[in-house]
Amino acid sequence: METKLDLVIRDIYGGDGFLRQMPIKDVRLSRTKATTRTRSDIGVAVGSTMDETQDETRIDNVSTFDHDSQNRPVLRLGGPHGKLWGTFKSIRTNLYTLGRSDFRSKQIIEMLQVLPVIVSLEVLEPMKTVQLPQKLNTPGGAMLFPRFDMIPRAKCSVTLVYPEGIKSQVATMIEQLKFVSFLNKRRATVESLEVLA
């Protein structure tokens, strides 16, 4: 059986080892000097201020997207260990943990294929660059602020291929997509989902 899904996804972060470089301007010094002088011939104090700023430009890495031949961003959603396939795997585990005995078998996921493997995204809102705080697992818990390209909204289509015997389980997992966070940084969510049988 085949089921086609049209998805609108929010907050898609780049990553997967794809980097671009971006010049970053850092302010190293910002100060204001105030001076007051009194003229001896008229006895009036005259004030002046001077602002001083020192900037430094450095090159920083930004986690971004791979692109297809038409320069559209792409993600590996399908195939074994693809991001959407992995999301279905997580949904199956959660449903079984919550007591759904019809999701006991791990073979449900093994029989499910998500096609195509590499999916092009139709960008609905312009991509922007954001920073996310990341705490290091070190004594003192230092913080990093890596940069990511992020697409606020994008549309894509995938096809699920599976045997008829697991049709009801696949339908349940599709319905659960609306309630999970997935993709890079586990921050993407499904805004809308259309099932085309």
C-alpha positions as CSV (number, residue, x, y, z in Angstrom):
1,M,0.0,0.0,0.0
2,E,1.0,3.6,-0.5
3,T,0.0,6.8,1.4
4,K,1.1,10.2,0.3
5,L,1.6,12.9,2.9
6,D,1.7,16.6,2.2
7,L,3.3,18.3,5.2
8,V,3.8,21.9,6.3
9,I,6.6,21.9,8.9
10,R,7.6,24.7,11.2
11,D,11.1,25.6,12.6
12,I,13.4,23.3,10.5
13,Y,17.0,23.6,11.6
14,G,20.0,22.9,9.4
15,G,22.7,20.6,10.3
16,D,23.8,17.0,9.3
17,G,27.4,18.2,8.8
18,F,26.6,20.9,6.2
19,L,28.3,24.1,7.2
20,R,28.7,27.6,5.7
21,Q,30.9,30.4,6.9
22,M,29.6,33.7,8.0
23,P,31.5,36.9,9.0
24,I,30.6,37.9,12.6
25,K,31.2,41.4,13.9
26,D,32.0,41.5,17.7
27,V,32.2,44.6,19.7
28,R,35.4,44.4,21.8
29,L,35.3,47.8,23.4
30,S,32.6,50.4,23.7
31,R,33.1,53.4,25.9
32,T,32.4,57.1,26.3
33,K,35.0,59.6,27.5
34,A,33.7,62.9,29.0
35,T,35.9,65.9,29.4
36,T,35.2,69.2,31.0
37,R,37.4,72.3,30.4
38,T,37.1,75.7,31.9
39,R,38.3,78.6,29.8
40,S,40.4,81.0,31.9
41,D,39.5,84.1,29.9
42,I,35.7,83.8,30.5
43,G,35.5,81.3,33.4
44,V,32.9,79.0,31.7
45,A,33.1,75.3,31.9
46,V,32.8,73.6,28.4
47,G,32.1,69.9,28.3
48,S,32.7,67.4,25.5
49,T,32.3,63.7,25.1
50,M,33.9,61.2,22.8
51,D,32.5,57.8,22.0
52,E,34.9,55.0,21.2
53,T,34.1,51.6,19.7
54,Q,36.5,48.8,18.7
55,D,35.1,46.0,16.5
56,E,36.5,42.7,15.5
57,T,35.3,40.6,12.6
58,R,35.8,36.8,12.7
59,I,34.5,33.9,10.6
60,D,32.0,31.6,12.3
61,N,30.5,28.3,11.1
62,V,26.7,28.1,10.6
63,S,25.0,24.7,10.4
64,T,23.0,24.8,7.2
65,F,21.2,22.6,4.6
66,D,22.3,20.7,1.6
67,H,20.6,21.9,-1.7
68,D,19.3,20.2,-4.8
69,S,20.1,21.1,-8.4
70,Q,17.4,23.8,-8.2
71,N,19.0,25.4,-5.1
72,R,16.1,24.2,-2.8
73,P,17.1,23.0,0.7
74,V,16.9,19.2,1.2
75,L,16.6,16.8,4.2
76,R,17.1,13.1,4.5
77,L,13.6,12.2,5.6
78,G,13.2,8.8,4.0
79,G,15.0,5.5,3.8
80,P,16.2,3.5,6.8
81,H,17.4,5.8,9.5
82,G,16.0,8.9,7.7
83,K,14.5,11.6,10.0
84,L,10.9,10.9,9.3
85,W,11.4,7.2,9.5
86,G,13.1,7.7,12.9
87,T,10.2,9.8,14.0
88,F,7.8,6.9,13.2
89,K,10.1,4.6,15.1
90,S,9.9,6.8,18.1
91,I,6.1,7.1,17.8
92,R,5.7,3.3,17.7
93,T,7.9,2.9,20.8
94,N,5.9,5.6,22.7
95,L,2.5,4.0,21.7
96,Y,3.7,0.6,22.9
97,T,5.0,2.1,26.2
98,L,1.6,3.8,26.7
99,G,0.0,0.4,26.6
100,R,-1.0,-0.1,22.9
101,S,-0.4,-3.8,22.4
102,D,-0.9,-3.5,18.6
103,F,2.4,-1.7,18.5
104,R,4.4,-4.4,20.4
105,S,6.3,-5.6,17.3
106,K,9.3,-3.6,16.1
107,Q,8.8,-5.1,12.7
108,I,6.1,-2.5,12.0
109,I,8.8,0.0,11.5
110,E,11.0,-2.4,9.5
111,M,8.1,-2.9,7.0
112,L,7.6,0.9,6.6
113,Q,9.4,2.8,3.9
114,V,9.5,6.5,3.5
115,L,10.2,7.7,0.0
116,P,12.0,9.6,-1.5
117,V,15.1,9.3,0.7
118,I,16.2,12.9,0.1
119,V,13.2,15.4,0.1
120,S,13.3,18.9,-1.3
121,L,11.7,21.6,0.8
122,E,9.4,24.3,-0.6
123,V,10.3,27.3,1.6
124,L,7.2,29.2,2.6
125,E,9.0,31.8,4.8
126,P,12.6,33.1,4.3
127,M,15.4,31.3,6.0
128,K,17.1,33.1,8.9
129,T,20.1,32.5,11.0
130,V,19.6,31.9,14.7
131,Q,21.7,31.0,17.8
132,L,20.8,28.3,20.2
133,P,22.4,28.0,23.7
134,Q,24.1,24.7,24.3
135,K,25.4,23.7,27.7
136,L,28.6,21.6,27.6
137,N,28.8,18.5,29.8
138,T,32.0,19.8,31.6
139,P,32.8,20.9,35.1
140,G,31.4,24.4,35.4
141,G,28.9,23.8,32.5
142,A,30.2,26.3,30.0
143,M,27.8,27.5,27.4
144,L,28.2,27.7,23.6
145,F,25.9,29.6,21.2
146,P,26.2,27.8,17.8
147,R,24.5,29.3,14.8
148,F,22.0,27.5,12.6
149,D,20.1,28.3,9.4
150,M,16.4,27.9,10.2
151,I,13.4,27.7,7.9
152,P,10.3,29.0,9.8
153,R,7.9,27.2,7.5
154,A,8.3,24.8,4.6
155,K,6.2,22.3,2.7
156,C,7.2,18.9,1.4
157,S,5.7,15.6,0.2
158,V,6.6,12.0,1.1
159,T,5.1,8.6,0.2
160,L,4.8,5.9,2.8
161,V,5.0,2.3,1.4
162,Y,3.9,-0.6,3.6
163,P,2.0,-3.9,3.6
164,E,-1.8,-3.8,4.0
165,G,-1.5,-5.8,7.3
166,I,-0.2,-2.8,9.2
167,K,-2.5,-0.2,7.6
168,S,-4.3,0.7,10.9
169,Q,-1.0,1.1,12.8
170,V,0.4,3.4,10.0
171,A,-2.7,5.5,10.1
172,T,-2.3,5.9,13.9
173,M,1.3,6.9,13.6
174,I,0.5,9.4,10.9
175,E,-2.1,11.0,13.3
176,Q,0.5,11.2,16.0
177,L,2.9,13.3,13.8
178,K,0.9,16.4,14.8
179,F,2.0,15.9,18.5
180,V,5.7,15.3,18.3
181,S,8.8,17.5,17.8
182,F,11.3,16.0,15.4
183,L,14.1,16.7,12.8
184,N,17.3,18.5,13.8
185,K,17.5,19.9,17.3
186,R,14.1,18.3,18.0
187,R,12.4,21.7,17.4
188,A,10.4,21.1,14.2
189,T,6.6,20.6,14.4
190,V,3.9,19.7,11.9
191,E,1.7,22.7,11.2
192,S,-0.6,20.9,8.8
193,L,-0.8,17.4,7.4
194,E,-2.8,16.2,4.4
195,V,-3.2,12.5,3.8
196,L,-3.7,11.5,0.1
197,A,-4.4,7.8,-0.2
